[in-house]
């Protein structure tokens, strides 16, 4: 049974930081591209950042220089360090695991709220 469990969300003031974690089980973590996506109320889910099995990262323009994605294969966990948070970063953040062109797996999401 595949599980992706996000944690670390919460309420933070603008300019603050949060670190999200996504613990996985039931997949061969090391070979998957891992990603973070977010969905704000009334908006479509959007890519935040991805990291390949080889450690290559990709970021949405809106978070470049502020967010950092990383992975720790020994713990089957991917992280998202979020600094200099803005109110527009408020959303539910979802963890994603994808291997090649296979159907991706998703977590249940964690709420991040940034107050102005």
Beta strands, then each sheet from edge to edge (+ up, - down):
strand 1: 3-7
strand 2: 10-13
strand 3: 18-25
strand 4: 33-39
strand 5: 46-51
strand 6: 57-59
strand 7: 67-72
strand 8: 77-82
strand 9: 91-98
strand 10: 105-106
strand 11: 110-115
sheet 1: 1+ 3- 8+ 7-
sheet 2: 2+ 11+ 9- 4+ 5- 6+
sheet 3: 2+ 11+ 9- 10+
end
